Amino acid sequence: MHSLPPPQDGAAWRVGTPRLGPALLLALALGLAFAPLLAETATLRLMVEILAMVAMAQAWNLLAGFTGFVSVGQQAFIGIGAYALFLFAIKAGVSPFLAVPLGGLVAAGIGAAAAPALFHLRGPYFAIGTWVLAEMFRIFITNTAWLGGASGLTLAQAVRGMTLTQRTHTTYWIALALAVATLAGIYALLRSRFGLAVRTVRDNEASAQSVGVNVARVKLLVFVLASFITGCAGAVVYLNTMFVTSNAAFTVDWSALIIFVVIVGGLGTIEGPVIGTLLYFALREYLADYGTWYIIALGLIAIAVMVFAPLGLWGSLRRRLPFELFPAGARLRRVDQ
């Protein structure tokens, strides 16, 4: 790190806080909050998917882009969050809407329990370890009748008495709150002292340890936070569909999609996962009817981005912009006293 020159003529240095990104996020959140007054049910259900994917992508980006842990097993926490919501709603009589954060807490608890074993692994072995964790849960749930087995679980009885409009609107507002809270929370975290420790761990764990960073604590907290966010997002996704099966919730397709979204949008940026998510859903809506050509198009786009814009779409664009919406690092500016 470069040292700052000493203040002169009564000047001082302080951390500046960019206001454009947070103000834009607040305005967008307020605008989207009124979407149920204008949009149809099908549109709101699609928006729930988009908002949940934004949260999932931000959580994976926190792990891989800012901390250096590439996971291909995030579907473990998607499925755990979803099944926890269904079990709380069906077996314990908890409102499925109130069960969303409970699903996140269950996912966070399992993430905390699995983290010590996973952190003994490095690089591709860590990635494979997270995938094995997801497969263990998929196999266990598929073979457990009390958890629905291969047939899955439905929320039909748990939401009896609510209209489709009520269910859709409430699910949408929960998804919006999750996406906004995830964006704002991760942004605030990355600009804090803890965020600096996170990036130091990513760059070199030994160096981080030498300057007093508690590496084990940082890694654990980041992994648990990412597990919580992903668990909540998984709960929202399957609250939206009202039905869950182990093969759908724990499929590796979830991780492949999340990785595509983040890499194409821009790894290690706040804006990148949002842009990648919007691009993916736009392609899905307009190209899904073309069958295998849709998959080929996604693959070609991913290859093109990695070759011509290795920093991702936003990562490459921000080099040409005179500003950043959500700069992850603290900016120092000189002000007169």
C-alpha positions in Angstrom: 0.0 0.0 0.0 1.2 3.5 -0.8 1.6 5.8 2.2 -0.3 9.1 2.2 1.7 12.4 2.1 1.5 14.3 5.4 -1.2 16.9 5.6 -0.1 20.4 4.9 -1.7 23.9 5.4 -4.3 22.6 7.8 -5.4 19.8 5.5 -6.5 16.3 6.7 -7.2 12.9 5.1 -10.5 11.1 5.6 -12.4 8.2 4.0 -14.9 9.5 1.4 -18.2 7.7 0.9 -19.5 7.6 -2.7 -23.2 8.5 -2.8 -24.2 7.8 -6.4 -24.5 4.0 -6.0 -26.3 3.9 -2.7 -28.7 6.7 -3.8 -29.4 4.8 -7.0 -30.0 1.6 -5.1 -32.4 3.3 -2.7 -34.4 4.9 -5.6 -34.5 1.6 -7.5 -35.7 -0.2 -4.4 -38.5 2.3 -3.7 -39.6 2.1 -7.4 -39.6 -1.7 -7.5 -41.6 -1.8 -4.2 -44.6 -0.5 -6.1 -44.3 -3.1 -8.9 -47.1 -5.3 -7.6 -49.5 -2.4 -8.3 -48.7 -2.5 -12.0 -47.2 -5.8 -12.9 -49.1 -9.1 -13.6 -48.6 -12.2 -11.6 -46.4 -13.9 -14.2 -44.1 -10.8 -14.3 -43.8 -10.7 -10.6 -42.9 -14.4 -10.4 -40.1 -13.7 -12.9 -38.9 -10.7 -10.9 -38.8 -12.9 -7.8 -36.4 -15.3 -9.7 -34.3 -12.3 -10.8 -34.0 -10.8 -7.3 -33.2 -14.2 -5.7 -30.5 -14.8 -8.3 -29.0 -11.3 -7.6 -28.7 -12.4 -3.9 -27.2 -15.8 -4.8 -24.7 -14.3 -7.2 -23.6 -11.6 -4.7 -23.1 -14.3 -2.0 -20.9 -16.4 -4.4 -19.1 -13.3 -5.5 -18.3 -12.5 -1.9 -16.8 -16.0 -1.6 -14.9 -16.3 -4.9 -14.4 -12.7 -6.0 -13.5 -11.1 -2.7 -12.2 -13.9 -0.5 -10.8 -16.4 -3.1 -13.0 -19.5 -2.4 -14.4 -20.9 -5.6 -17.4 -23.1 -4.7 -19.3 -25.3 -7.0 -21.6 -26.5 -4.3 -23.7 -23.5 -3.5 -26.7 -25.6 -4.4 -26.2 -27.3 -1.0 -27.4 -24.1 0.7 -30.1 -23.4 -1.8 -31.6 -26.8 -1.1 -31.1 -26.6 2.6 -32.8 -23.2 2.8 -35.7 -24.4 0.6 -36.2 -27.6 2.6 -35.9 -25.8 5.9 -38.7 -23.4 4.9 -41.0 -26.2 3.8 -40.4 -28.2 7.0 -41.0 -25.2 9.2 -44.2 -24.4 7.3 -45.5 -28.0 7.0 -44.3 -29.7 10.2 -44.2 -26.8 12.6 -47.0 -24.6 11.3 -44.8 -21.5 10.8 -45.9 -19.1 8.1 -43.8 -19.9 5.0 -43.1 -16.2 4.6 -41.7 -15.9 8.1 -39.7 -19.1 7.5 -37.5 -17.5 4.8 -34.9 -16.2 7.3 -35.2 -19.4 9.3 -34.2 -21.3 6.2 -31.2 -19.0 5.9 -30.3 -19.6 9.6 -30.4 -23.4 9.1 -28.1 -23.0 6.0 -25.8 -20.8 8.0 -25.6 -23.3 10.8 -24.8 -26.2 8.4 -22.2 -23.9 6.7 -20.6 -23.2 10.0 -20.5 -26.9 10.8 -19.0 -27.9 7.4 -16.5 -25.0 7.2 -13.7 -26.5 9.3 -13.5 -29.6 7.2 -13.9 -27.7 3.9 -11.1 -25.2 4.8 -8.6 -28.0 5.0 -9.0 -28.2 1.3 -7.4 -25.8 -1.2 -8.2 -24.7 -4.7 -10.0 -27.3 -6.8 -10.3 -29.6 -3.9 -12.3 -27.0 -2.0 -14.6 -26.7 -5.0 -15.1 -30.4 -5.2 -15.6 -30.6 -1.4 -18.5 -28.2 -1.6 -20.1 -30.2 -4.5 -19.7 -33.4 -2.4 -21.5 -31.7 0.5 -24.5 -30.8 -1.8 -24.6 -34.4 -3.2 -24.7 -35.8 0.4 -27.7 -33.8 1.2 -29.4 -34.6 -2.2 -28.9 -38.3 -1.7 -30.0 -38.2 2.0 -33.2 -36.3 1.3 -34.1 -38.4 -1.8 -34.0 -41.5 0.4 -35.8 -40.0 3.4 -39.6 -40.4 3.2 -40.2 -37.9 6.1 -38.5 -35.2 3.9 -40.7 -36.1 0.9 -38.2 -38.5 -0.7 -37.9 -38.2 -4.5 -41.5 -36.9 -4.8 -40.7 -33.6 -2.9 -42.8 -31.4 -0.8 -45.6 -28.9 -1.5 -46.8 -25.8 0.4 -50.4 -26.1 -0.8 -51.8 -26.8 2.7 -49.5 -24.2 4.4 -50.9 -21.3 2.3 -54.5 -22.5 2.3 -56.8 -19.4 2.7 -54.4 -17.0 0.8 -55.2 -15.9 -2.7 -52.7 -16.2 -5.5 -52.3 -12.5 -5.6 -51.6 -12.3 -1.9 -49.0 -15.0 -2.1 -47.3 -13.5 -5.1 -47.1 -10.0 -3.8 -45.7 -11.1 -0.4 -43.1 -13.4 -2.0 -42.1 -10.5 -4.3 -41.6 -8.1 -1.5 -39.5 -10.6 0.5 -37.4 -11.2 -2.6 -36.9 -7.5 -3.1 -35.9 -7.0 0.6 -33.4 -9.9 0.3 -31.8 -8.5 -2.8 -31.5 -4.9 -1.5 -30.3 -6.0 1.9 -27.7 -8.3 0.3 -26.4 -5.6 -2.0 -26.3 -2.9 0.7 -24.9 -5.3 3.4 -22.1 -6.7 1.2 -21.2 -3.2 0.0 -21.0 -1.9 3.6 -19.0 -4.9 4.7 -16.4 -4.6 1.9 -15.8 -0.9 2.7 -15.2 -1.7 6.4 -12.1 -2.8 8.2 -13.4 -6.3 7.9 -13.7 -5.9 4.2 -10.0 -5.0 4.0 -9.2 -8.1 6.0 -11.3 -10.2 3.5 -9.3 -8.9 0.5 -6.0 -9.4 2.4 -6.9 -13.0 3.0 -7.7 -13.5 -0.7 -4.4 -12.0 -1.8 -2.2 -13.9 0.6 -3.2 -15.7 3.8 0.3 -15.8 5.2 0.7 -12.1 4.8 -2.7 -11.4 6.3 -1.7 -13.5 9.3 1.5 -11.6 9.7 -0.2 -8.2 10.0 -2.6 -9.5 12.6 -5.6 -10.7 10.6 -7.4 -13.6 12.2 -7.6 -15.6 9.0 -9.6 -18.5 10.3 -12.3 -16.1 11.7 -12.5 -14.1 8.5 -12.9 -17.2 6.4 -15.5 -18.7 8.7 -17.6 -15.5 8.9 -17.6 -15.0 5.1 -18.6 -18.6 4.5 -21.4 -18.5 7.0 -22.7 -15.2 5.7 -22.6 -16.5 2.1 -24.4 -19.6 3.3 -27.1 -17.6 5.1 -27.8 -15.4 2.0 -27.9 -18.4 -0.3 -30.2 -20.3 2.0 -32.6 -17.3 2.2 -32.5 -17.0 -1.6 -33.1 -20.8 -2.0 -36.1 -20.5 0.3 -37.5 -17.6 -1.8 -37.0 -19.4 -5.1 -39.1 -22.4 -3.9 -41.6 -20.3 -2.0 -42.2 -18.8 -5.4 -42.9 -22.2 -7.0 -44.6 -23.7 -3.9 -43.0 -27.1 -4.6 -39.5 -28.5 -4.1 -37.7 -31.7 -4.9 -34.2 -32.8 -4.0 -33.1 -33.3 -7.6 -34.2 -29.7 -8.5 -32.9 -27.9 -5.3 -29.6 -29.7 -5.1 -28.6 -29.8 -8.8 -25.2 -28.5 -9.8 -27.0 -26.5 -12.5 -27.5 -23.8 -9.8 -23.8 -23.3 -9.3 -23.1 -23.4 -13.0 -25.7 -20.6 -13.5 -24.4 -18.5 -10.6 -20.8 -18.8 -11.9 -21.9 -17.8 -15.4 -23.8 -14.7 -14.1 -20.8 -13.5 -12.0 -18.0 -14.2 -14.5 -19.9 -12.6 -17.3 -20.9 -9.6 -15.3 -17.6 -9.1 -13.5 -16.0 -11.1 -10.7 -15.0 -9.1 -7.7 -17.4 -6.2 -8.3 -20.7 -5.3 -6.8 -22.3 -4.3 -10.1 -21.1 -7.3 -12.1 -23.5 -10.0 -10.7 -26.4 -7.6 -11.2 -25.5 -7.1 -14.8 -24.8 -10.8 -15.4 -28.2 -11.7 -13.8 -30.1 -9.3 -16.1 -28.3 -10.5 -19.1 -29.0 -14.1 -18.3 -32.7 -13.6 -17.8 -33.0 -11.5 -20.9 -31.4 -14.3 -22.9 -33.6 -16.9 -21.2 -36.8 -15.1 -22.0 -35.9 -14.5 -25.7 -33.9 -17.6 -26.6 -35.4 -20.4 -24.5 -37.8 -21.4 -27.3 -34.8 -22.2 -29.5 -33.9 -25.4 -27.5 -30.3 -26.4 -27.6 -29.4 -23.1 -29.4 -30.2 -21.3 -26.2 -27.5 -23.3 -24.3 -25.1 -22.8 -27.2 -25.7 -19.1 -27.1 -24.9 -18.9 -23.4 -21.7 -20.9 -23.9 -20.6 -18.7 -26.7 -21.3 -15.5 -24.7 -19.3 -16.9 -21.8 -16.4 -17.7 -24.0 -16.5 -14.4 -25.8 -16.5 -12.5 -22.5 -13.6 -14.5 -21.1 -11.5 -13.9 -24.3 -12.3 -10.3 -25.0 -13.4 -9.0 -21.6 -11.6 -11.1 -19.0 -12.7 -8.8 -16.2 -16.3 -9.2 -17.2 -18.7 -6.7 -18.8 -18.7 -4.3 -15.9 -15.1 -4.9 -15.0 -14.1 -3.9 -18.5 -16.5 -1.0 -18.7 -15.5 0.7 -15.4 -12.0 1.1 -16.8 -13.5 3.6 -19.2 -15.8 5.4 -16.8 -14.8 8.4 -14.7 -16.7 7.0 -11.7 -17.7 3.8 -9.9 -21.2 3.1 -8.6 -20.1 0.8 -5.8 -16.3 1.0 -5.2 -15.5 -1.9 -2.9 -12.5 -0.3 -1.4 -12.4 2.8 0.8 -11.4 6.0 -1.0 -9.3 8.6 0.7 -9.8 12.3 -0.1 -8.1 15.4 1.2 -10.3 18.0 2.8 -9.5 21.3 4.4 -10.2 21.6 8.1 
